[in-house]
Amino acid sequence: MELGRAVEIEKSYVPNGKPCTVFSVKTPVISEQGELIGVLVVFTDITERKRVEESLRESERQLRLAQKLESIGQLAAGIAHEINTPVQYIGDNAQFLAEHFRICSG
């Protein structure tokens, strides 16, 4: 007796209204004469693992969104700084000139 080539299957079910995911490995059992005499099947409930994987994917999506929003915020702050700096420079010089002309004219 020997084991043949295994087949792996992942399938979702909804028994009694509660979803679950099962991973199974089905392996044919072959006699010494080469005849199929049975199938060895091992089932594993992977429902919790799938739930955790989906939760992790959702967390990663939220992290990527937060990083994008952070980048947009930094870009907006940089643009605001670049706009504010020349305006402030012009305002400071205009104030200096106004004070200087006021002093000079008397």
Rosetta constraint file for C-alpha pairs under 8 A:
AtomPair CA 1 CA 29 HARMONIC 6.88 0.50
AtomPair CA 1 CA 30 HARMONIC 5.58 0.50
AtomPair CA 1 CA 31 HARMONIC 4.33 0.50
AtomPair CA 1 CA 32 HARMONIC 5.20 0.50
AtomPair CA 2 CA 29 HARMONIC 5.89 0.50
AtomPair CA 2 CA 30 HARMONIC 5.25 0.50
AtomPair CA 2 CA 31 HARMONIC 6.41 0.50
AtomPair CA 2 CA 32 HARMONIC 7.24 0.50
AtomPair CA 3 CA 27 HARMONIC 6.50 0.50
AtomPair CA 3 CA 28 HARMONIC 5.86 0.50
AtomPair CA 3 CA 29 HARMONIC 4.66 0.50
AtomPair CA 3 CA 30 HARMONIC 5.87 0.50
AtomPair CA 4 CA 27 HARMONIC 6.06 0.50
AtomPair CA 4 CA 28 HARMONIC 5.06 0.50
AtomPair CA 4 CA 29 HARMONIC 6.00 0.50
AtomPair CA 4 CA 30 HARMONIC 6.40 0.50
AtomPair CA 5 CA 27 HARMONIC 6.11 0.50
AtomPair CA 5 CA 28 HARMONIC 6.74 0.50
AtomPair CA 6 CA 25 HARMONIC 6.41 0.50
AtomPair CA 6 CA 26 HARMONIC 5.52 0.50
AtomPair CA 6 CA 27 HARMONIC 4.26 0.50
AtomPair CA 6 CA 28 HARMONIC 6.89 0.50
AtomPair CA 7 CA 25 HARMONIC 5.61 0.50
AtomPair CA 7 CA 26 HARMONIC 5.15 0.50
AtomPair CA 7 CA 27 HARMONIC 6.34 0.50
AtomPair CA 8 CA 23 HARMONIC 7.28 0.50
AtomPair CA 8 CA 24 HARMONIC 5.76 0.50
AtomPair CA 8 CA 25 HARMONIC 4.52 0.50
AtomPair CA 8 CA 26 HARMONIC 6.43 0.50
AtomPair CA 9 CA 23 HARMONIC 5.75 0.50
AtomPair CA 9 CA 24 HARMONIC 5.25 0.50
AtomPair CA 9 CA 25 HARMONIC 6.43 0.50
AtomPair CA 10 CA 21 HARMONIC 7.06 0.50
AtomPair CA 10 CA 22 HARMONIC 5.76 0.50
AtomPair CA 10 CA 23 HARMONIC 4.39 0.50
AtomPair CA 10 CA 24 HARMONIC 6.37 0.50
AtomPair CA 11 CA 21 HARMONIC 5.68 0.50
AtomPair CA 11 CA 22 HARMONIC 5.48 0.50
AtomPair CA 11 CA 23 HARMONIC 6.52 0.50
AtomPair CA 12 CA 19 HARMONIC 7.05 0.50
AtomPair CA 12 CA 20 HARMONIC 5.69 0.50
AtomPair CA 12 CA 21 HARMONIC 4.22 0.50
AtomPair CA 12 CA 22 HARMONIC 6.27 0.50
AtomPair CA 13 CA 19 HARMONIC 5.67 0.50
AtomPair CA 13 CA 20 HARMONIC 5.36 0.50
AtomPair CA 13 CA 21 HARMONIC 6.14 0.50
AtomPair CA 13 CA 22 HARMONIC 7.79 0.50
AtomPair CA 14 CA 18 HARMONIC 5.21 0.50
AtomPair CA 14 CA 19 HARMONIC 4.17 0.50
AtomPair CA 14 CA 20 HARMONIC 6.13 0.50
AtomPair CA 15 CA 19 HARMONIC 6.62 0.50
AtomPair CA 15 CA 20 HARMONIC 7.69 0.50
AtomPair CA 19 CA 47 HARMONIC 7.97 0.50
AtomPair CA 20 CA 45 HARMONIC 7.43 0.50
AtomPair CA 20 CA 46 HARMONIC 7.63 0.50
AtomPair CA 20 CA 47 HARMONIC 5.04 0.50
AtomPair CA 21 CA 45 HARMONIC 6.10 0.50
AtomPair CA 21 CA 46 HARMONIC 5.52 0.50
AtomPair CA 21 CA 47 HARMONIC 4.68 0.50
AtomPair CA 21 CA 50 HARMONIC 7.54 0.50
AtomPair CA 22 CA 43 HARMONIC 6.59 0.50
AtomPair CA 22 CA 44 HARMONIC 5.65 0.50
AtomPair CA 22 CA 45 HARMONIC 4.61 0.50
AtomPair CA 22 CA 46 HARMONIC 5.57 0.50
AtomPair CA 22 CA 47 HARMONIC 6.91 0.50
AtomPair CA 23 CA 43 HARMONIC 5.81 0.50
AtomPair CA 23 CA 44 HARMONIC 5.15 0.50
AtomPair CA 23 CA 45 HARMONIC 6.36 0.50
AtomPair CA 23 CA 46 HARMONIC 6.49 0.50
AtomPair CA 24 CA 41 HARMONIC 6.74 0.50
AtomPair CA 24 CA 42 HARMONIC 5.48 0.50
AtomPair CA 24 CA 43 HARMONIC 4.41 0.50
AtomPair CA 24 CA 44 HARMONIC 6.19 0.50
AtomPair CA 25 CA 41 HARMONIC 5.65 0.50
AtomPair CA 25 CA 42 HARMONIC 5.31 0.50
AtomPair CA 25 CA 43 HARMONIC 6.72 0.50
AtomPair CA 26 CA 39 HARMONIC 6.53 0.50
AtomPair CA 26 CA 40 HARMONIC 5.77 0.50
AtomPair CA 26 CA 41 HARMONIC 4.47 0.50
AtomPair CA 26 CA 42 HARMONIC 6.65 0.50
AtomPair CA 27 CA 39 HARMONIC 5.53 0.50
AtomPair CA 27 CA 40 HARMONIC 5.05 0.50
AtomPair CA 27 CA 41 HARMONIC 6.30 0.50
AtomPair CA 28 CA 36 HARMONIC 6.75 0.50
AtomPair CA 28 CA 37 HARMONIC 7.82 0.50
AtomPair CA 28 CA 38 HARMONIC 6.03 0.50
AtomPair CA 28 CA 39 HARMONIC 4.31 0.50
AtomPair CA 28 CA 40 HARMONIC 6.15 0.50
AtomPair CA 29 CA 36 HARMONIC 5.91 0.50
AtomPair CA 29 CA 37 HARMONIC 5.74 0.50
AtomPair CA 29 CA 38 HARMONIC 5.05 0.50
AtomPair CA 29 CA 39 HARMONIC 5.34 0.50
AtomPair CA 29 CA 40 HARMONIC 6.68 0.50
AtomPair CA 30 CA 34 HARMONIC 5.58 0.50
AtomPair CA 30 CA 35 HARMONIC 5.38 0.50
AtomPair CA 30 CA 36 HARMONIC 4.60 0.50
AtomPair CA 30 CA 37 HARMONIC 5.70 0.50
AtomPair CA 30 CA 38 HARMONIC 7.23 0.50
AtomPair CA 31 CA 35 HARMONIC 5.20 0.50
AtomPair CA 31 CA 36 HARMONIC 6.33 0.50
AtomPair CA 31 CA 37 HARMONIC 6.19 0.50
AtomPair CA 46 CA 50 HARMONIC 6.21 0.50
AtomPair CA 47 CA 51 HARMONIC 6.27 0.50
AtomPair CA 48 CA 52 HARMONIC 6.20 0.50
AtomPair CA 49 CA 53 HARMONIC 6.13 0.50
AtomPair CA 50 CA 54 HARMONIC 6.18 0.50
AtomPair CA 51 CA 55 HARMONIC 6.18 0.50
AtomPair CA 52 CA 56 HARMONIC 6.12 0.50
AtomPair CA 53 CA 57 HARMONIC 6.23 0.50
AtomPair CA 54 CA 58 HARMONIC 6.19 0.50
AtomPair CA 55 CA 59 HARMONIC 6.21 0.50
AtomPair CA 56 CA 60 HARMONIC 6.17 0.50
AtomPair CA 57 CA 61 HARMONIC 6.23 0.50
AtomPair CA 58 CA 62 HARMONIC 6.25 0.50
AtomPair CA 59 CA 63 HARMONIC 6.12 0.50
AtomPair CA 60 CA 64 HARMONIC 6.18 0.50
AtomPair CA 61 CA 65 HARMONIC 6.25 0.50
AtomPair CA 62 CA 66 HARMONIC 6.13 0.50
AtomPair CA 63 CA 67 HARMONIC 6.15 0.50
AtomPair CA 64 CA 68 HARMONIC 6.21 0.50
AtomPair CA 65 CA 69 HARMONIC 6.18 0.50
AtomPair CA 66 CA 70 HARMONIC 6.07 0.50
AtomPair CA 67 CA 71 HARMONIC 6.21 0.50
AtomPair CA 68 CA 72 HARMONIC 6.25 0.50
AtomPair CA 69 CA 73 HARMONIC 6.15 0.50
AtomPair CA 70 CA 74 HARMONIC 6.24 0.50
AtomPair CA 71 CA 75 HARMONIC 6.14 0.50
AtomPair CA 72 CA 76 HARMONIC 6.11 0.50
AtomPair CA 73 CA 77 HARMONIC 6.13 0.50
AtomPair CA 74 CA 78 HARMONIC 6.14 0.50
AtomPair CA 75 CA 79 HARMONIC 6.21 0.50
AtomPair CA 76 CA 80 HARMONIC 6.09 0.50
AtomPair CA 77 CA 81 HARMONIC 6.08 0.50
AtomPair CA 78 CA 82 HARMONIC 6.19 0.50
AtomPair CA 79 CA 83 HARMONIC 6.20 0.50
AtomPair CA 80 CA 84 HARMONIC 5.93 0.50
AtomPair CA 81 CA 85 HARMONIC 5.95 0.50
AtomPair CA 82 CA 86 HARMONIC 7.17 0.50
AtomPair CA 83 CA 87 HARMONIC 6.66 0.50
AtomPair CA 84 CA 88 HARMONIC 5.89 0.50
AtomPair CA 85 CA 89 HARMONIC 6.12 0.50
AtomPair CA 86 CA 90 HARMONIC 6.10 0.50
AtomPair CA 87 CA 91 HARMONIC 6.08 0.50
AtomPair CA 88 CA 92 HARMONIC 6.01 0.50
AtomPair CA 89 CA 93 HARMONIC 6.22 0.50
AtomPair CA 90 CA 94 HARMONIC 6.01 0.50
AtomPair CA 91 CA 95 HARMONIC 6.13 0.50
AtomPair CA 92 CA 96 HARMONIC 6.21 0.50
AtomPair CA 93 CA 97 HARMONIC 6.09 0.50
AtomPair CA 94 CA 98 HARMONIC 6.05 0.50
AtomPair CA 95 CA 99 HARMONIC 6.17 0.50
AtomPair CA 96 CA 100 HARMONIC 6.03 0.50
AtomPair CA 97 CA 101 HARMONIC 6.03 0.50
AtomPair CA 98 CA 102 HARMONIC 6.09 0.50
AtomPair CA 99 CA 103 HARMONIC 6.21 0.50
AtomPair CA 100 CA 104 HARMONIC 6.11 0.50
AtomPair CA 101 CA 105 HARMONIC 5.84 0.50
AtomPair CA 102 CA 106 HARMONIC 6.02 0.50
